[in-house]
């Protein structure tokens, strides 16, 4: 019987891949950013520790549910708990839960990357970041983190990550609210217009909003930029590199996470 645990090298490698990826495109610039990144990092480490290291959740559940679910055992396949609990008979990697997890994880990673590119381009051009994923939600990078976590919860649920996830939702919501307050203090009218038509995390059904109204005195494609009004973000932005290793723009990063 292949238990598939105790593979600590895989714990380190897989954790590092996702953490480095997130750092590469999230680019924490202040204390608020590091809180968001820290929560995601803790979730990823807890996940892969159980996936390849020690199966704490499976170990605990085999004692309480083992008599009802005979297929629940201390093997790697036993860690696909949703498949086990609903009685999926095929390869757990091809179950509806697993397939949905692939879409959510890939979609979340795409959001993180594409949102950073929009922020970087907006900073370089001195425009408001409302294109791409910012036309769907106000905080696409936070939404991307949450999508990745939901994907992993479908793929490999564990007791620690199930407890952590709702806490992280609250944390991200508070971080997003704090960012929005900073933005509104400096760019009240532009932010109010944008926020009135763009949801925070979950996009509305129907066509995406493409832009905010252009104030007098500006061109159609250039509007005042908004950003968290913190000295930390201002100092860090000038040191950040662009997506392809280009030199960072002189302007601040335009927008919220």
VEXVOSE-267470 format. One line per 10 residues: for each residue x, y, z of N, C-alpha, C, O. Coordinates in steps of 0.2 Angstrom, whole numbers. Atoms other than C-alpha are relative to their C-alpha. Layout:
BEGIN
X/Y/Z/X/Y/Z/X/Y/Z/X/Y/Z  ... $
END
This chain:
BEGIN
4/-6/0/0/0/0/4/6/0/9/7/4  -4/-6/0/7/17/-5/-3/5/4/-8/8/2  3/-5/-5/4/29/9/1/7/-3/-3/12/-3  -1/-6/3/12/44/-1/1/6/5/0/11/3  -1/-5/-4/16/54/14/8/0/3/11/-5/1  -7/0/-2/33/59/23/4/3/-5/10/2/-5  -4/-3/5/38/68/7/1/7/1/-1/11/-2  -1/-7/-2/45/83/15/3/5/-6/2/11/-6  -3/-4/6/55/89/-1/-6/2/-4/-5/8/-6  6/-3/4/38/90/-10/-4/5/3/-6/10/0 $
3/-5/-4/31/100/4/3/7/-1/0/12/-3  -4/-6/1/45/112/2/0/3/-7/-1/9/-8  0/-2/7/45/113/-17/-6/3/-2/-7/8/-5  6/-2/2/27/114/-19/-2/7/3/-5/11/0  1/-7/-3/25/128/-6/4/5/-3/1/11/-4  -5/-5/3/40/137/-13/-3/3/-7/-3/9/-8  3/-2/7/32/137/-31/-6/5/1/-6/10/-3  6/-5/-1/16/145/-25/1/6/3/-1/12/1  -1/-6/-4/23/157/-13/5/5/-4/3/11/-5  -4/-4/4/37/163/-25/-4/3/-6/-4/9/-8 $
4/-3/5/24/165/-39/-4/6/3/-5/11/-1  4/-5/-2/13/175/-28/4/7/2/2/12/0  -4/-5/-2/27/186/-22/2/4/-7/3/10/-7  -2/-3/6/32/189/-40/-5/5/-3/-3/10/-7  5/-4/3/16/197/-45/-4/4/5/-8/9/3  4/-4/-5/8/203/-29/5/6/2/2/11/4  -5/-5/-2/24/213/-24/-2/4/6/-4/10/6  2/-3/-6/20/217/-6/4/7/1/11/6/0  -3/-6/-1/24/235/-3/0/4/7/3/9/8  1/-3/-6/18/239/14/-3/-5/5/-3/-11/3 $
2/4/-5/12/232/30/-6/-4/-1/-7/-10/0  6/3/1/-5/229/24/1/-6/-6/-3/-11/-5  -1/5/5/1/220/8/3/-7/3/2/-12/1  -3/6/-3/12/208/19/-5/-4/4/-4/-10/5  5/3/-4/-3/204/30/-4/-5/-5/-5/-11/-4  4/4/5/-12/198/14/4/-6/-2/2/-12/-3  -4/6/2/3/188/8/2/-5/5/2/-11/4  -1/4/-5/6/181/25/-5/-5/1/-4/-11/3  6/4/-1/-11/174/26/0/-6/-5/-1/-11/-4  -1/4/5/-9/166/9/5/-5/1/4/-11/0 $
-6/4/-2/8/159/14/-2/-6/5/0/-11/4  2/4/-6/1/151/30/-5/-6/-3/-4/-11/-1  5/4/3/-13/143/20/3/-5/-4/2/-11/-4  -3/5/4/-2/135/7/5/-4/3/5/-10/2  -4/5/-4/11/128/19/-4/-5/4/-2/-11/4  4/5/-4/-3/120/30/-3/-5/-5/-3/-11/-3  2/4/5/-10/113/14/5/-5/-2/3/-11/-2  -5/5/3/5/105/7/4/-4/5/6/-10/4  -2/4/-5/11/99/24/-4/-6/1/-2/-11/2  4/6/-1/-4/88/25/-1/-4/-7/-2/-10/-7 $
0/3/7/-4/84/6/5/-5/-1/5/-11/-3  -6/4/1/13/77/6/4/-2/7/8/-6/6  -4/2/-6/20/77/24/-4/-4/5/-2/-10/5  4/4/-5/8/71/38/-7/1/-1/-9/7/0  7/-1/1/-10/68/35/-4/1/6/-8/-4/8  3/-1/-6/-17/75/51/-8/-1/-1/-11/-4/3  7/0/0/-35/77/45/-2/-7/-2/-7/-9/1  2/6/2/-36/60/37/1/-5/6/-3/-9/7  -2/4/-6/-28/52/53/-6/1/5/-8/-4/8  5/-1/-5/-41/60/64/-7/-2/-3/-11/-5/1 $
7/2/3/-56/56/52/-1/-7/0/-6/-10/0  1/7/1/-52/38/50/-2/-3/7/-5/-8/7  3/2/-7/-55/36/69/-7/1/1/-10/-3/5  7/-1/-2/-72/44/69/-4/-2/-6/-10/-3/-4  4/2/6/-78/40/51/2/-6/-3/-2/-8/-8  -2/6/3/-69/25/47/-5/-6/-1/-5/-9/-6  5/5/0/-83/13/51/-5/1/-6/-8/-3/-8  5/-2/5/-95/23/39/3/0/-7/-1/-1/-12  -3/-1/7/-83/26/25/7/-5/0/12/-3/2  -5/5/-1/-72/10/23/6/2/-5/11/0/-4 $
-6/-2/4/-62/18/9/4/5/2/10/7/0  -4/-5/-3/-56/31/20/6/-3/4/5/-6/9  -6/3/-3/-38/26/24/6/5/0/5/10/-4  -6/-4/0/-21/33/27/4/-1/-6/10/-2/-6  -4/0/6/-16/33/9/-1/7/-4/-5/11/-1  0/-7/3/-13/48/-3/-7/1/-3/-9/7/-3  6/-1/3/-29/45/-12/-6/1/5/-11/4/4  5/-1/-6/-38/45/5/0/7/2/-5/10/5  1/-7/-1/-34/63/6/-4/4/-4/-6/10/-3  5/-4/4/-46/68/-8/-7/-1/4/-11/-5/1 $
5/1/-4/-59/69/5/-7/0/-3/-12/-4/-2  7/-1/3/-74/75/-5/-2/-6/-4/-7/-8/-4  1/6/4/-72/61/-17/-1/-6/4/-6/-10/3  1/6/-4/-71/48/-3/-7/1/4/-11/-4/4  6/-1/-3/-86/56/6/-6/-1/-4/-11/-3/-2  5/0/5/-97/56/-9/0/-7/-3/-5/-9/-7  0/7/3/-92/38/-14/2/0/-8/0/-4/-11  -3/0/6/-83/43/-30/4/-6/-2/9/-8/2  -3/6/1/-77/27/-38/6/0/-5/10/-5/-5  -6/-1/5/-65/33/-52/6/3/3/7/4/9 $
-6/-3/-2/-48/41/-51/-2/7/3/-5/11/0  2/-6/-3/-50/55/-38/3/6/-4/0/12/-3  -3/-5/4/-39/66/-49/-5/2/-6/-4/8/-9  4/-2/5/-53/66/-62/-7/1/3/-12/1/-1  7/-1/-3/-68/69/-50/-2/7/-2/2/11/-3  2/-7/1/-79/84/-52/3/5/4/5/11/2  -3/-5/-4/-71/92/-37/7/2/-2/9/7/-2  -6/-1/3/-54/90/-44/1/4/-6/5/9/-6  0/-4/6/-58/97/-61/-2/7/2/1/11/-1  2/-7/-2/-67/112/-53/6/3/3/7/9/2 $
-6/-3/-4/-51/115/-42/5/2/-5/8/7/-4  -5/-3/5/-40/116/-58/-2/6/-3/2/11/-3  2/-6/3/-51/129/-65/1/6/5/3/12/3  0/-5/-5/-52/139/-49/8/2/1/9/8/2  -7/-2/-1/-33/138/-46/3/4/-6/6/9/-5  -3/-3/6/-28/142/-64/-3/7/0/0/12/-2  3/-7/1/-41/157/-64/2/4/5/3/10/4  -2/-5/-5/-35/164/-47/7/2/-2/9/8/-1  -7/-2/2/-17/163/-53/0/5/-6/4/10/-6  1/-5/5/-22/172/-69/-2/7/2/0/12/0 $
2/-7/-3/-31/186/-59/6/3/3/7/9/2  -6/-3/-3/-15/189/-49/4/3/-5/7/8/-4  -5/-2/5/-4/190/-64/-3/6/-4/0/11/-5  3/-5/4/-16/200/-75/-1/7/4/-1/12/1  1/-6/-4/-20/212/-61/6/4/1/6/10/1  -6/-3/-1/-2/216/-58/2/4/-6/5/9/-6  -2/-3/6/1/220/-76/-4/6/-2/-2/11/-4  4/-6/1/-14/232/-77/3/5/5/3/11/3  -3/-5/-5/-7/241/-61/6/3/-3/7/9/-2  -6/-3/2/10/242/-68/0/4/-6/3/9/-7 $
1/-4/6/4/248/-85/-3/7/2/-1/12/-1  3/-6/-2/-7/261/-77/5/5/4/5/11/3  -5/-4/-3/8/267/-66/4/3/-5/6/9/-5  -4/-3/6/18/269/-82/-3/5/-4/0/10/-6  4/-4/4/5/278/-91/-3/6/4/-5/11/1  3/-6/-4/-1/289/-77/-8/-1/0/-11/5/0  7/1/1/-19/282/-79/-3/-4/6/0/-7/10  3/4/-5/-32/274/-68/-1/-7/-2/-2/-8/-7  1/8/2/-32/255/-67/-7/-2/1/-10/-4/6  7/3/1/-49/250/-73/-1/-5/-5/-6/-7/-6 $
1/5/5/-45/239/-87/1/-7/2/2/-8/8  -1/7/-1/-44/220/-88/-4/-2/6/-10/-1/7  4/2/-6/-49/212/-71/-3/5/4/-8/4/8  2/-6/-4/-51/229/-63/-7/3/-3/-10/6/1  7/-1/2/-67/231/-74/-5/-4/2/-11/-3/2  5/5/-2/-75/216/-66/0/1/8/-6/1/11  0/0/-8/-70/218/-47/5/5/2/10/7/-2  -4/-5/-2/-61/231/-37/7/-3/3/12/1/3  -6/3/-3/-49/219/-29/2/-7/-3/1/-12/0  -1/6/4/-44/206/-42/6/-4/3/6/-10/3 $
-5/4/-3/-28/201/-33/-2/-4/6/-1/-10/7  3/4/-6/-37/197/-17/-5/-5/-2/-5/-11/1  4/5/3/-50/188/-27/4/-6/-3/1/-11/-2  -4/6/2/-37/178/-35/3/-4/5/3/-10/5  -3/4/-5/-29/173/-19/-6/-5/3/-5/-11/4  6/4/-2/-47/167/-13/-2/-5/-4/-4/-11/-2  2/5/5/-50/158/-29/5/-6/1/3/-12/0  -5/6/-1/-34/148/-27/-1/-4/6/-1/-10/6  1/3/-6/-38/144/-9/-7/-4/-1/-7/-10/2  6/4/1/-56/138/-14/2/-6/-4/-1/-11/-3 $
-2/6/4/-48/127/-27/3/-5/3/2/-11/3  -3/5/-4/-37/119/-15/-4/-3/5/-4/-9/7  5/3/-5/-51/116/-3/-4/-5/-3/-6/-10/0  4/5/4/-61/107/-17/5/-6/-1/3/-12/-1  -5/5/2/-45/97/-21/2/-4/6/3/-10/5  -3/3/-6/-38/93/-4/-2/3/6/2/7/9  2/-3/-6/-48/99/11/4/-3/6/5/-9/7  -3/2/-6/-40/99/28/-3/4/5/-6/9/4  3/-4/-6/-46/104/45/4/7/1/0/12/2  -3/-7/-1/-33/118/47/-2/5/-6/-3/11/-4 $
1/-4/5/-36/125/30/-8/2/0/-10/8/-2  7/-2/0/-55/124/32/-2/5/6/-6/9/5  0/-5/-5/-53/134/48/3/6/-2/0/12/0  -4/-6/2/-41/146/41/-4/4/-5/-4/10/-5  3/-3/6/-51/150/25/-5/6/2/-5/11/0  5/-6/-2/-66/160/33/3/5/4/1/11/3  -4/-5/-3/-54/169/44/4/5/-5/4/11/-4  -3/-4/5/-44/174/29/-5/4/-4/-3/10/-7  5/-4/4/-60/180/20/-1/6/4/-1/12/1  1/-6/-5/-63/192/35/6/4/-1/5/10/-1 $
-6/-4/0/-45/197/35/1/4/-7/2/10/-7  0/-3/6/-45/201/16/-5/5/-1/-4/11/-4  5/-5/1/-61/210/17/2/7/4/1/12/2  -2/-5/-4/-54/221/31/6/4/-4/6/10/-4  -6/-4/4/-38/225/21/-3/3/-6/0/9/-7  3/-3/5/-48/229/6/-4/6/2/-3/11/-2  3/-6/-3/-59/241/16/4/5/2/3/11/0  -5/-5/-2/-44/249/23/3/4/-6/4/10/-6  -2/-3/6/-37/252/6/-4/5/-4/-3/10/-6  5/-4/3/-53/259/-1/-1/7/4/-2/12/1 $
0/-7/-3/-53/272/13/5/4/-1/4/10/-2  -6/-4/2/-36/277/9/-1/4/-7/1/9/-8  2/-3/7/-41/279/-9/-5/5/0/-4/11/-4  6/-5/0/-57/288/-6/2/7/3/0/12/1  -2/-6/-3/-48/301/5/3/4/-5/3/11/-4  -3/-4/4/-38/307/-9/-3/1/-7/-2/6/-10  3/0/7/-48/303/-25/-8/-1/1/-10/-6/-2  7/2/-2/-66/304/-18/-5/-1/-6/-8/-6/-6  5/0/5/-76/308/-34/2/-6/-5/-3/-10/-7  -2/5/4/-66/296/-45/-1/-7/3/-4/-12/0 $
1/6/-4/-67/282/-32/-7/-2/1/-9/-7/-1  7/1/-1/-85/284/-29/-3/-2/-6/-8/-7/-6  3/2/6/-89/283/-47/2/-8/-2/-2/-12/-4  -3/7/1/-78/267/-49/-4/-5/4/-6/-10/2  2/4/-5/-84/259/-33/-8/-1/-1/-10/-7/0  8/1/1/-103/262/-38/-1/-5/-5/-7/-8/-5  1/5/5/-101/251/-53/4/-6/0/3/-10/-5  -5/6/0/-88/238/-49/-1/-3/7/1/0/12  0/4/-6/-91/225/-35/7/-1/3/12/0/-1  -7/1/-4/-77/221/-22/4/-6/-3/9/-6/-5 $
-4/6/1/-73/203/-25/-3/-4/-5/0/-8/-9  4/5/4/-87/194/-35/-3/4/-6/-7/8/-4  3/-4/5/-91/201/-52/-7/-1/-1/-10/-7/0  7/0/1/-109/205/-57/-1/-4/-7/4/-4/-11  2/3/6/-118/196/-71/-1/5/-5/-3/11/-3  1/-6/5/-118/206/-87/6/3/-2/11/0/0  -6/-3/3/-106/216/-97/4/4/6/1/7/10  -4/-4/-5/-91/223/-87/0/7/-1/0/9/-7  -1/-7/1/-89/241/-84/7/1/-3/12/-2/-1  -7/-1/4/-75/248/-95/4/5/3/10/5/2 $
-4/-5/-3/-70/264/-87/-5/5/4/-11/4/4  4/-5/-4/-75/278/-76/-1/7/-4/4/8/-9  0/-6/4/-81/295/-83/6/4/1/9/5/6  -6/-4/0/-67/306/-88/-1/7/2/-5/11/0  1/-6/-2/-65/322/-78/2/6/-5/5/4/-9  -2/-5/5/-64/339/-87/7/1/1/11/1/6  -7/-2/0/-47/344/-92/5/-6/-1/11/-5/-1  -4/6/2/-41/326/-96/-2/-3/-6/-7/-2/-8  2/3/6/-40/316/-111/-5/-6/1/-6/-8/7  4/6/-1/-52/301/-114/3/-6/3/-1/-10/6 $
-3/6/-2/-40/288/-110/5/1/6/9/-3/8  -4/-2/-6/-31/297/-95/-4/3/5/-7/9/4  4/-3/-5/-39/300/-79/4/0/6/9/-4/7  -4/0/-6/-32/304/-62/1/-7/3/-4/-10/4  -1/7/-3/-24/289/-54/-2/0/8/-2/6/11  1/1/-7/-29/283/-37/4/-6/3/6/-10/-1  -4/5/-3/-19/273/-25/0/1/8/-2/6/10  0/-1/-7/-18/270/-6/5/5/2/11/5/0  -4/-6/-1/-12/286/1/5/-1/6/3/1/12  -4/2/-5/2/279/11/7/1/-2/9/0/-8 $
-7/-1/2/21/284/11/3/-6/-1/8/-6/-6  -3/6/1/26/266/12/-1/-2/-8/4/-4/-11  2/2/7/17/262/-5/4/5/-5/7/2/-10  -4/-5/5/25/278/-13/7/-1/0/10/-1/-6  -7/2/1/42/273/-8/2/-6/-3/7/-7/-7  -1/7/3/41/255/-13/-1/0/-8/2/-3/-11  2/1/7/33/258/-30/5/2/-5/6/-1/-10  -5/-2/4/48/267/-37/5/-5/-1/10/-5/-5  -6/6/0/59/251/-34/-3/-6/-3/1/-11/-4  3/7/3/47/238/-42/2/0/-7/2/4/-11 $
-1/1/7/51/230/-58/-7/-2/-4/-11/-4/0  6/1/4/38/228/-72/0/-8/-2/4/-11/0  2/7/1/31/211/-78/6/-4/-4/7/-9/-2  -5/4/4/45/207/-91/7/2/2/12/2/-2  -7/-2/-3/60/214/-80/2/7/-2/7/9/-2  -1/-7/2/58/232/-87/1/4/6/-1/2/12  -1/-4/-6/63/246/-76/-7/3/2/-12/4/-2  7/-3/-2/48/252/-65/-1/7/-2/4/11/-2  2/-7/2/39/268/-69/1/4/6/2/2/12  -1/-5/-6/42/283/-58/-7/1/4/-6/3/10 $
7/-1/-3/23/284/-54/-1/-5/5/2/-11/5  2/5/-5/15/275/-39/-4/-5/-4/-6/-4/-10  5/5/2/6/259/-42/-7/2/0/-9/5/5  7/-3/0/-11/264/-48/-5/-5/2/-7/-10/-2  5/4/-1/-25/256/-39/0/-4/7/5/-3/10  0/4/-6/-29/244/-25/1/-8/-2/0/-9/-8  -1/7/1/-26/225/-23/-6/-4/-3/-6/-9/-4 $
END
